[in-house]
């Protein structure tokens, strides 16, 4: 059949004019890197909760590459950020505690990704919670001075406490992890130190709240406004210099305070709870490895239930409402930034990366925290949008945050040593470009997570590892005990099949893969 002339012209337009992500060889692309805190898969594009409202992040996902099986390399804030900002596995650096990035014995000899960009001629701009350590010297321009501020906090006239509407004993946890609720819960705060209305109520330097339309901006709103301003400045200045912009949002990290309108998106009596089984933790080995420690996951879970008279459904709904409100609040901030970018000429040469440092257990396996070896804690959202890409792509290959550093190197053609000196840790990940451009993946079959913060002096071999492939979740505890879950049959990881005879060979293969990944990057 002959091709009509007008159809031929249309074909040429489709081939040469409409961009796509395959094989893009970008010239010094800009990068906007957005990282959230404690954000699990509760996003519409990732299907974590069917009621969540995240239209802006979903729109970003629908114009980019969505990695639906991305994992944190250590599901707790400080070591996770230390790892992905340097590209070094935690078991390589032995960053097992809560150590400042610039003081950790190995990582202080590695270049942060922003320093590496800076040395390659990029303008580096940052704001918010990106690292847990002091790294301001790695940024040419630093934004909002609030930095990692978790507030606002409720002030009772003497000290910061939990929102008074949070019941006991959960509120006794304190003003960060023990607090959640609407901004209106604290009443009016005039925002002037010493005046009536500030003595009791929200405060952080201090914080003004009259009503929803007359209040100070929350720190994440300030970070978004700063980013928008910088995008406009970069466009108008016509700088002949690429930039790397990092934006670190605090929410949905505790204290989970957000404007009322986000709570109103999720009426308490309409909130859907995921299926669960009461004895879900009975076939795990968490207790035998961590039971003697006063760990936050089970502690917070039990305290929340006690605060609502043992009614699990009611307790989780209250907490979940606040969590989802904070997720939708962050979605709005992401939307502002993406809109500003897309309305500028910078969009034609800017890569956008969106992710989180780790997930969050929402009561699964009697855990209400992070730093656990299971899916809810280790899985993170990961979106990469290349310039002018219009087609949504979903990638199922398990990857992890350790792969971001080499991906930046690959797409931005960064040169030189990623270490300050030879003491620095080896780069652990693999560029995601082959997956994005549909070529051969040379990385591992699965993503490796270490359960962090159990002791700075604990050896690598006695750490607890979790390994996720497309089909399997394999957990190897420091004492040799194991868990195995088949995600094709058991997406909630309810049944540990590690000691079923029919899976012994599978378990052996996964064990060997874990050991190969560990030994490749560890000298011990």
C-alpha positions as CSV (number, residue, x, y, z in Angstrom):
1,X,0.0,0.0,0.0
2,X,1.3,3.4,-1.0
3,X,1.7,6.0,1.7
4,X,-0.2,9.2,1.0
5,X,1.9,12.4,1.0
6,X,0.1,14.0,4.0
7,X,0.6,10.8,6.0
8,X,4.3,10.7,5.0
9,X,4.7,14.3,6.3
10,X,3.0,13.3,9.6
11,X,5.3,10.4,9.9
12,X,8.4,12.6,9.5
13,X,7.0,15.0,12.2
14,X,6.4,12.1,14.6
15,X,10.0,10.8,14.1
16,X,11.9,14.0,14.2
17,X,9.9,16.6,16.0
18,X,8.2,14.8,18.9
19,X,10.9,13.9,21.4
20,X,11.2,10.7,23.3
21,X,13.5,9.4,26.0
22,X,15.3,6.7,24.1
23,X,18.9,7.5,23.1
24,X,18.8,11.1,24.2
25,X,22.3,12.5,24.2
26,X,21.8,15.7,26.2
27,X,24.2,18.5,26.2
28,X,25.1,19.5,29.8
29,X,21.6,18.9,31.0
30,X,20.3,20.7,34.1
31,X,19.1,18.6,37.0
32,X,16.3,19.2,39.5
33,X,16.5,16.6,42.3
34,X,13.5,16.5,44.6
35,X,13.7,14.2,47.7
36,X,11.0,13.7,50.3
37,X,11.3,12.3,53.8
38,X,9.6,9.1,55.0
39,X,7.5,8.9,51.8
40,X,6.4,5.3,50.9
41,X,4.4,4.2,47.9
42,X,1.3,6.2,48.8
43,X,1.2,8.0,45.5
44,X,-1.5,7.5,42.8
45,X,1.2,6.5,40.2
46,X,2.6,3.9,42.5
47,X,-0.6,2.4,43.8
48,X,0.2,2.3,47.5
49,X,-3.2,3.5,48.7
50,X,-6.2,3.7,46.5
51,X,-7.6,6.9,48.1
52,X,-4.4,9.0,47.9
53,X,-4.7,12.3,45.9
54,X,-1.4,13.2,44.3
55,X,-2.3,14.7,40.9
56,X,0.9,16.6,40.4
57,X,3.3,13.8,41.2
58,X,1.2,11.5,39.0
59,X,1.4,14.0,36.2
60,X,5.2,14.0,36.6
61,X,5.2,10.2,36.5
62,X,3.0,10.2,33.4
63,X,5.6,12.3,31.6
64,X,8.6,10.3,32.7
65,X,10.0,7.0,33.8
66,X,8.5,5.4,36.8
67,X,10.6,2.8,38.6
68,X,7.9,0.7,40.4
69,X,10.4,-1.5,42.3
70,X,12.9,1.1,43.6
71,X,14.3,0.4,47.1
72,X,16.2,2.3,49.8
73,X,19.6,1.0,50.6
74,X,19.0,1.7,54.3
75,X,15.5,2.6,55.4
76,X,16.4,5.3,58.0
77,X,17.1,8.9,57.3
78,X,20.7,9.7,58.0
79,X,22.6,6.7,56.6
80,X,20.2,6.6,53.6
81,X,21.0,10.1,52.6
82,X,24.7,9.6,53.4
83,X,24.6,6.7,51.0
84,X,22.7,8.1,48.0
85,X,24.4,11.5,48.1
86,X,27.8,9.8,47.8
87,X,26.9,6.7,45.8
88,X,28.5,4.4,48.4
89,X,26.7,1.4,49.9
90,X,26.3,1.6,53.7
91,X,28.0,-1.8,54.1
92,X,31.0,-0.3,52.2
93,X,31.3,2.8,54.4
94,X,30.2,0.9,57.5
95,X,27.9,3.8,58.2
96,X,25.8,1.8,60.7
97,X,25.0,4.6,63.2
98,X,23.8,8.1,63.0
99,X,27.0,9.9,61.9
100,X,27.4,13.4,60.3
101,X,28.2,12.9,56.6
102,X,31.4,15.0,56.9
103,X,32.5,13.1,59.9
104,X,31.9,9.5,58.8
105,X,35.3,7.8,58.5
106,X,34.9,6.7,54.9
107,X,32.3,9.1,53.4
108,X,34.2,12.2,54.5
109,X,36.7,11.1,51.8
110,X,34.0,10.9,49.1
111,X,32.5,13.7,47.1
112,X,28.9,14.5,47.5
113,X,27.0,14.5,44.2
114,X,26.6,18.3,44.4
115,X,30.3,18.7,44.9
116,X,31.0,16.5,41.9
117,X,28.6,18.6,39.8
118,X,30.3,21.7,41.1
119,X,33.7,20.5,40.1
120,X,32.3,19.8,36.6
121,X,31.3,23.4,36.1
122,X,27.7,23.2,37.3
123,X,26.0,25.8,39.4
124,X,24.7,24.0,42.5
125,X,21.7,25.3,44.3
126,X,20.0,23.6,47.3
127,X,17.4,24.1,50.0
128,X,15.7,21.9,52.7
129,X,16.6,18.5,54.0
130,X,18.9,16.8,51.5
131,X,21.7,15.5,53.7
132,X,21.8,15.0,57.5
133,X,25.3,16.4,57.7
134,X,26.8,19.8,57.1
135,X,27.5,20.2,53.4
136,X,26.8,23.9,52.7
137,X,30.3,24.3,51.2
138,X,29.2,22.0,48.4
139,X,26.5,24.4,47.3
140,X,27.1,27.6,45.4
141,X,23.7,28.9,46.5
142,X,21.9,27.7,49.6
143,X,18.2,28.5,50.2
144,X,15.9,28.7,53.1
145,X,17.7,29.0,56.4
146,X,15.2,26.7,58.1
147,X,17.1,23.7,56.6
148,X,15.9,20.5,58.2
149,X,13.3,22.1,60.4
150,X,10.5,19.6,61.3
151,X,8.2,22.2,62.8
152,X,6.1,24.1,63.5
153,X,5.8,22.7,67.1
154,X,3.2,23.3,69.7
155,X,4.5,25.5,72.5
156,X,2.9,25.2,76.0
157,X,4.5,28.3,77.4
158,X,7.7,26.5,78.6
159,X,8.7,24.0,75.9
160,X,7.7,22.4,72.7
161,X,5.2,19.5,73.1
162,X,3.0,17.3,70.9
163,X,-0.2,18.7,69.5
164,X,-2.6,18.7,72.6
165,X,-5.2,16.9,70.5
166,X,-3.1,13.8,70.1
167,X,-4.1,11.4,72.9
168,X,-1.8,9.8,75.5
169,X,0.3,7.8,75.7
170,X,1.3,8.5,72.0
171,X,1.7,12.2,72.6
172,X,4.3,11.5,75.3
173,X,6.7,10.4,72.5
174,X,7.4,14.1,72.0
175,X,6.9,17.1,69.7
176,X,8.4,15.3,66.6
177,X,7.4,11.7,66.4
178,X,4.5,12.0,68.8
179,X,2.6,14.8,67.0
180,X,0.1,15.0,64.1
181,X,-2.9,17.1,63.2
182,X,-4.4,20.1,61.5
183,X,-2.8,23.5,61.8
184,X,-6.1,24.8,63.2
185,X,-5.7,22.4,66.2
186,X,-3.4,24.9,68.0
187,X,-5.8,27.9,67.6
188,X,-4.4,31.3,66.9
189,X,-0.7,32.1,67.1
190,X,0.0,35.8,66.4
191,X,3.6,35.1,65.6
192,X,5.1,37.8,67.8
193,X,7.3,36.6,70.7
194,X,5.9,37.5,74.1
195,X,2.4,38.4,72.9
196,X,-0.7,36.6,73.9
197,X,-1.5,34.0,71.2
198,X,2.2,33.1,70.8
199,X,2.8,31.9,74.3
200,X,0.5,28.9,73.6
201,X,0.2,27.5,70.1
202,X,2.4,26.8,67.0
203,X,5.8,28.3,67.3
204,X,9.1,28.2,65.4
205,X,10.9,31.5,65.4
206,X,7.8,32.1,65.9
207,X,5.0,30.9,63.7
208,X,1.9,33.0,62.8
209,X,-1.4,31.3,62.3
210,X,-4.7,33.3,62.3
211,X,-6.6,31.1,59.9
212,X,-6.0,29.0,56.8
213,X,-5.7,32.1,54.6
214,X,-3.7,34.2,57.0
215,X,-0.7,32.3,58.3
216,X,3.1,31.9,57.8
217,X,4.2,29.5,55.2
218,X,5.4,26.0,56.3
219,X,9.0,25.2,55.7
220,X,8.2,23.0,52.7
221,X,6.1,25.8,51.1
222,X,9.1,28.1,51.6
223,X,11.4,25.6,49.9
224,X,9.0,25.4,46.9
225,X,8.8,29.2,46.7
226,X,12.5,29.5,46.8
227,X,12.9,26.9,44.0
228,X,10.3,28.7,41.8
229,X,12.2,32.0,42.3
230,X,15.5,30.4,41.4
231,X,14.0,28.8,38.2
232,X,12.8,32.2,37.1
233,X,16.1,33.8,37.9
234,X,18.0,31.1,36.0
235,X,15.8,31.6,33.0
236,X,16.0,35.4,32.9
237,X,19.8,35.5,33.5
238,X,20.5,33.3,30.5
239,X,23.5,31.8,32.3
240,X,25.7,29.8,30.0
241,X,26.2,27.3,32.8
242,X,24.2,24.2,33.7
243,X,22.8,23.8,37.2
244,X,22.0,21.1,39.7
245,X,19.2,22.1,42.1
246,X,18.4,20.0,45.1
247,X,15.1,20.4,47.0
248,X,14.6,18.5,50.2
249,X,11.0,18.3,51.5
250,X,10.5,17.3,55.1
251,X,7.0,16.0,54.9
252,X,5.5,13.4,55.4
253,X,8.1,13.1,58.2
254,X,6.7,13.7,61.7
255,X,5.4,15.9,63.2
256,X,2.7,15.4,60.6
257,X,1.1,18.9,60.6
258,X,-0.5,20.3,57.5
259,X,-3.2,22.9,56.5
260,X,-6.7,21.8,57.2
261,X,-7.7,21.5,53.6
262,X,-5.4,18.5,53.1
263,X,-7.0,16.7,56.1
264,X,-10.4,17.4,54.7
265,X,-9.4,15.4,51.6
266,X,-9.6,12.3,53.8
267,X,-12.7,12.1,56.0
268,X,-11.8,9.9,58.9
269,X,-14.9,7.6,58.6
270,X,-14.2,7.1,54.9
271,X,-10.5,6.1,55.1
272,X,-9.7,2.7,53.6
273,X,-7.3,0.4,55.5
274,X,-5.2,-2.2,53.7
275,X,-5.9,-5.8,54.6
276,X,-3.8,-7.1,57.5
277,X,-3.5,-10.2,59.6
278,X,-3.2,-10.1,63.3
279,X,-0.3,-12.5,63.7
280,X,1.6,-11.3,60.7
281,X,4.9,-10.9,62.6
282,X,4.8,-14.5,64.1
283,X,6.7,-16.1,61.3
284,X,9.3,-13.3,61.1
285,X,12.6,-13.2,63.0
286,X,12.4,-9.5,64.0
287,X,11.9,-10.3,67.7
288,X,14.8,-12.7,67.9
289,X,17.1,-10.1,66.4
290,X,15.8,-6.9,67.7
291,X,13.4,-7.8,70.5
292,X,15.8,-6.8,73.3
293,X,16.0,-3.3,72.0
294,X,13.5,-0.5,72.6
295,X,13.0,0.1,68.9
296,X,10.6,2.7,67.7
297,X,8.6,0.6,65.2
298,X,6.8,-1.8,67.6
299,X,6.9,0.8,70.4
300,X,5.1,3.5,68.5
301,X,2.6,1.0,67.1
302,X,1.6,-0.3,70.6
303,X,1.5,3.2,72.0
304,X,-0.8,4.4,69.2
305,X,-3.2,1.5,69.7
306,X,-3.3,2.1,73.5
307,X,-4.1,5.8,72.8
308,X,-7.3,4.7,71.1
309,X,-8.4,2.0,73.5
310,X,-6.8,-0.8,71.6
311,X,-9.0,-0.1,68.5
312,X,-6.5,-0.8,65.7
313,X,-8.8,0.5,62.9
314,X,-9.5,3.8,64.7
315,X,-5.9,4.3,65.7
316,X,-4.4,3.6,62.3
317,X,-7.1,5.8,60.6
318,X,-6.1,8.8,62.7
319,X,-2.4,8.4,61.9
320,X,-3.0,7.5,58.3
321,X,-5.2,10.6,57.8
322,X,-2.4,12.8,58.9
323,X,0.1,10.9,56.8
324,X,-2.0,11.2,53.6
325,X,-2.7,14.8,54.3
326,X,1.0,15.5,54.4
327,X,1.6,13.5,51.2
328,X,-1.1,15.6,49.4
329,X,0.5,18.8,50.9
330,X,3.8,17.8,49.4
331,X,2.2,16.9,46.1
332,X,1.0,20.5,45.9
333,X,4.6,21.8,46.4
334,X,6.0,19.5,43.8
335,X,3.3,20.7,41.4
336,X,4.3,24.3,41.9
337,X,7.9,23.5,41.0
338,X,7.1,21.4,38.0
339,X,4.7,24.1,36.7
340,X,7.4,26.7,37.0
341,X,9.9,24.6,35.2
342,X,7.4,23.6,32.4
343,X,6.5,27.3,31.9
344,X,10.1,28.1,31.3
345,X,12.5,27.4,28.5
346,X,14.7,25.5,30.9
347,X,12.3,22.5,30.5
348,X,14.0,21.7,27.2
349,X,17.3,20.7,28.9
350,X,16.4,19.8,32.5
351,X,16.2,16.3,34.0
352,X,13.8,15.9,36.9
353,X,14.4,13.2,39.6
354,X,11.8,12.6,42.3
355,X,12.2,10.2,45.2
356,X,12.3,9.6,48.9
357,X,15.0,8.4,51.4
358,X,12.9,5.4,52.4
359,X,9.3,4.2,53.1
360,X,7.2,3.8,56.1
361,X,5.4,0.9,57.9
362,X,1.8,1.8,58.5
363,X,1.1,-0.9,61.1
364,X,2.2,-3.8,59.0
365,X,3.9,-6.5,61.1
366,X,3.0,-4.4,64.2
367,X,5.4,-1.6,63.1
368,X,4.7,2.1,62.9
369,X,8.1,3.5,61.7
370,X,10.8,2.9,59.2
371,X,14.0,0.9,59.4
372,X,12.4,-2.5,58.9
373,X,13.3,-5.1,56.3
374,X,9.9,-5.4,54.6
375,X,8.4,-3.8,51.5
376,X,6.6,-0.9,53.1
377,X,9.8,0.4,54.7
378,X,12.3,-0.3,51.9
379,X,10.3,0.6,48.8
380,X,10.5,4.2,47.6
381,X,8.9,6.1,44.7
382,X,11.4,7.0,41.9
383,X,10.6,9.1,38.9
384,X,13.0,10.3,36.3
385,X,11.8,12.7,33.6
386,X,14.1,13.5,30.8
387,X,13.7,16.8,28.9
388,X,10.6,17.0,26.7
389,X,9.7,13.4,27.3
390,X,6.0,12.9,26.8
391,X,5.5,9.2,27.3
392,X,5.1,7.4,30.6
393,X,7.3,4.4,31.0
394,X,7.1,1.8,33.8
395,X,10.2,-0.2,34.7
396,X,9.9,-3.3,36.9
397,X,13.6,-4.1,37.3
398,X,14.5,-3.6,41.0
399,X,16.8,-0.7,41.4
400,X,17.9,1.4,44.4
401,X,18.9,4.8,45.5
402,X,22.6,3.8,45.1
403,X,22.0,4.0,41.3
404,X,21.3,7.7,41.3
405,X,24.9,8.9,41.5
406,X,26.1,6.9,38.5
407,X,23.0,7.9,36.6
408,X,23.8,11.5,37.1
409,X,27.4,10.9,36.0
410,X,26.2,9.1,32.9
411,X,23.6,11.6,31.7
412,X,25.5,14.7,32.7
413,X,28.9,13.4,31.5
414,X,30.6,14.2,34.8
415,X,34.4,13.6,34.7
416,X,37.1,13.1,37.4
417,X,37.3,11.0,40.5
418,X,34.2,10.8,42.6
419,X,36.4,10.4,45.7
420,X,38.5,13.1,47.4
421,X,41.2,10.5,48.0
422,X,41.7,6.8,47.9
423,X,40.3,6.3,51.4
424,X,36.8,7.1,49.9
425,X,34.4,4.3,49.4
426,X,33.8,2.6,46.0
427,X,30.9,3.7,43.9
428,X,28.3,1.0,44.4
429,X,25.5,1.5,41.9
430,X,24.8,1.3,38.2
431,X,23.6,3.9,35.8
432,X,19.9,3.5,35.1
433,X,20.3,4.8,31.6
434,X,20.3,1.3,30.0
435,X,16.9,0.6,31.6
436,X,15.6,4.0,30.6
437,X,16.8,3.6,27.0
438,X,15.8,-0.1,26.7
439,X,19.2,-1.5,26.4
440,X,21.0,-4.2,28.3
441,X,21.0,-3.9,32.1
442,X,24.4,-4.8,33.6
443,X,23.4,-4.2,37.2
444,X,22.4,-6.9,39.8
445,X,19.2,-8.8,39.6
446,X,17.9,-7.3,42.8
447,X,18.2,-4.3,45.1
448,X,20.1,-4.7,48.4
449,X,19.0,-3.0,51.7
450,X,20.7,-3.0,55.0
451,X,18.7,-2.4,58.2
452,X,20.6,0.4,59.7
453,X,21.4,2.1,63.0
454,X,22.0,-1.0,65.0
455,X,25.4,-0.1,66.2
456,X,28.5,1.6,64.8
457,X,30.8,-1.3,65.8
458,X,28.7,-4.1,64.4
459,X,30.6,-6.0,61.6
460,X,29.3,-6.2,58.1
461,X,28.7,-10.0,58.3
462,X,26.5,-9.6,61.4
463,X,24.3,-6.9,59.8
464,X,20.7,-7.6,58.7
465,X,20.1,-7.5,54.9
466,X,17.0,-7.4,52.8
467,X,17.1,-8.2,49.1
468,X,14.3,-7.5,46.6
469,X,14.1,-9.0,43.1
470,X,11.1,-8.9,40.7
471,X,9.6,-12.0,42.4
472,X,11.3,-12.4,45.7
473,X,11.9,-10.6,49.0
474,X,14.8,-12.4,50.8
475,X,15.9,-11.3,54.3
476,X,19.1,-12.5,55.9
477,X,19.5,-11.6,59.5
478,X,22.8,-11.2,61.3
479,X,22.3,-14.5,63.2
480,X,21.7,-16.5,60.0
481,X,17.9,-16.6,60.2
482,X,16.0,-16.0,57.0
483,X,12.7,-14.9,55.5
484,X,11.5,-15.4,52.0
485,X,8.3,-14.0,50.3
486,X,7.0,-14.7,46.9
487,X,5.6,-11.4,45.6
488,X,3.7,-13.0,42.7
489,X,1.5,-14.8,45.3
490,X,2.0,-12.8,48.5
491,X,2.4,-9.0,47.8
492,X,1.7,-8.2,51.5
493,X,4.6,-10.5,52.6
494,X,2.3,-12.4,55.0
495,X,3.8,-15.9,54.6
496,X,7.5,-16.6,55.2
497,X,8.4,-19.6,53.1
498,X,12.1,-19.5,53.8
499,X,12.0,-23.0,55.4
500,X,9.7,-24.7,53.0
501,X,11.7,-27.4,51.3
502,X,10.5,-26.6,47.8
503,X,12.2,-23.1,48.0
504,X,15.6,-24.2,49.3
505,X,17.3,-23.8,45.9
506,X,15.7,-20.4,45.4
507,X,16.9,-19.3,48.8
508,X,20.4,-20.5,48.1
509,X,20.6,-18.6,44.8
510,X,19.4,-15.4,46.5
511,X,21.8,-15.9,49.4
512,X,24.7,-16.1,46.9
513,X,23.5,-13.0,45.1
514,X,23.5,-11.1,48.4
515,X,27.0,-12.3,49.3
516,X,28.3,-11.3,45.8
517,X,26.9,-7.7,46.3
518,X,28.3,-7.5,49.8
519,X,31.8,-8.9,49.0
520,X,32.2,-6.8,45.8
521,X,32.3,-3.6,47.8
522,X,33.7,-4.6,51.2
523,X,37.2,-5.1,52.3
524,X,37.0,-6.6,55.8
